[in-house]
Amino acid sequence: MAGATEQKPGIPLLAKALPLVADADITFAEPWEAKAFAIVVKLADAGHFTWPEWVECFSKEVAAATAVEAVGGLPKTYYEQWLDAAERIMIEKGITSREQLVARRFALGVTGPGHVLK
């Protein structure tokens, strides 16, 4: 199919955008990215959601960013997508509420579309 991303065997589709260095360690540009990553891993490890549930939730953010880019827009960064998915799954699973996230942003002085971890 013309224009489609070719999938290499053994490499998950979601991993294509994961920032890696030559030795395959995950890299973080900002401390909040590492926090967001760690929170999702810890919540999954604690049984709040399964990894397949996370992948499904995160896949929706990746698809949304891909759609924005396809029409010439500026998509969210990988970890902005990760954080949006983390907030969504925490709300869906009852770990927190939208109101609690808004209150946390307010307490931190974050206004607009910012996230609590930034």
C-alpha positions in Angstrom: 0.0 0.0 0.0 1.5 3.3 -1.1 2.4 5.6 1.8 1.9 3.0 4.5 4.6 2.6 7.1 6.4 -0.7 6.5 6.3 -2.9 9.7 9.5 -4.8 10.4 9.0 -8.3 11.8 9.3 -8.5 15.6 9.0 -4.7 16.2 5.7 -3.6 17.7 4.1 -0.7 15.8 4.0 1.5 18.9 7.7 1.1 19.4 8.5 2.9 16.1 8.3 6.3 17.8 9.9 5.4 21.1 13.0 7.6 21.6 16.0 5.3 21.8 19.7 5.7 21.8 22.2 3.4 20.1 22.3 1.0 23.1 18.4 0.8 23.1 18.0 2.6 26.4 14.9 4.8 26.6 15.7 8.5 26.6 13.9 11.3 28.2 14.2 14.9 27.1 12.6 16.3 30.3 12.1 14.9 33.9 8.3 14.9 33.5 8.7 12.4 30.6 10.4 9.9 32.9 7.8 10.5 35.6 4.9 9.8 33.2 6.6 6.7 31.9 7.3 5.4 35.4 3.8 6.1 36.6 2.2 4.1 33.9 4.6 1.1 34.5 3.9 1.2 38.2 0.1 1.4 37.8 0.2 -1.5 35.4 2.5 -3.5 37.8 0.1 -2.7 40.6 -2.8 -4.2 38.7 -4.8 -1.0 38.0 -4.9 -1.9 34.4 -3.4 -4.6 32.1 -0.6 -3.8 29.7 -2.9 -4.7 26.7 -5.4 -2.1 28.1 -2.6 0.4 28.2 -1.5 -0.4 24.7 -5.1 0.0 23.4 -5.5 3.4 25.2 -2.1 4.7 24.1 -2.7 3.5 20.5 -5.7 5.9 20.3 -3.4 8.8 21.1 -0.8 7.6 18.5 -3.6 7.4 16.0 -4.9 10.9 16.8 -1.4 12.3 16.5 -0.9 10.5 13.2 -4.1 11.9 11.9 -3.0 15.5 12.8 0.3 15.0 11.1 -1.4 13.5 8.0 -3.3 16.8 7.4 -0.2 18.9 7.9 -0.6 19.7 11.5 1.9 19.5 14.3 1.3 16.3 16.3 1.9 16.0 20.0 5.3 14.6 21.0 5.6 10.9 22.0 5.5 11.7 25.7 2.6 14.2 25.3 0.7 11.3 23.7 1.8 9.0 26.5 0.7 11.5 29.2 -2.7 12.1 27.5 -3.3 8.3 27.4 -2.1 8.0 31.1 -4.6 10.7 32.2 -7.4 9.0 30.2 -6.8 5.5 31.5 -6.5 6.7 35.1 -9.9 8.5 34.8 -11.5 5.5 33.0 -10.2 3.1 35.7 -11.3 5.4 38.6 -7.7 6.0 39.8 -8.4 9.7 39.6 -11.0 12.0 38.2 -10.9 14.8 35.6 -11.7 17.2 38.5 -8.8 16.0 40.5 -6.4 16.5 37.5 -7.8 20.0 37.0 -7.3 20.8 40.7 -3.8 19.5 40.6 -2.9 21.6 37.6 -4.4 24.6 39.3 -2.4 23.9 42.5 0.8 23.7 40.4 -0.1 26.9 38.5 -0.4 25.1 35.2 -3.0 26.7 32.9 -4.3 25.8 29.5 -3.8 22.4 28.1 -0.8 21.6 30.3 -0.4 18.4 32.2 0.1 17.8 36.0 3.4 16.2 35.5 5.1 19.0 33.6 
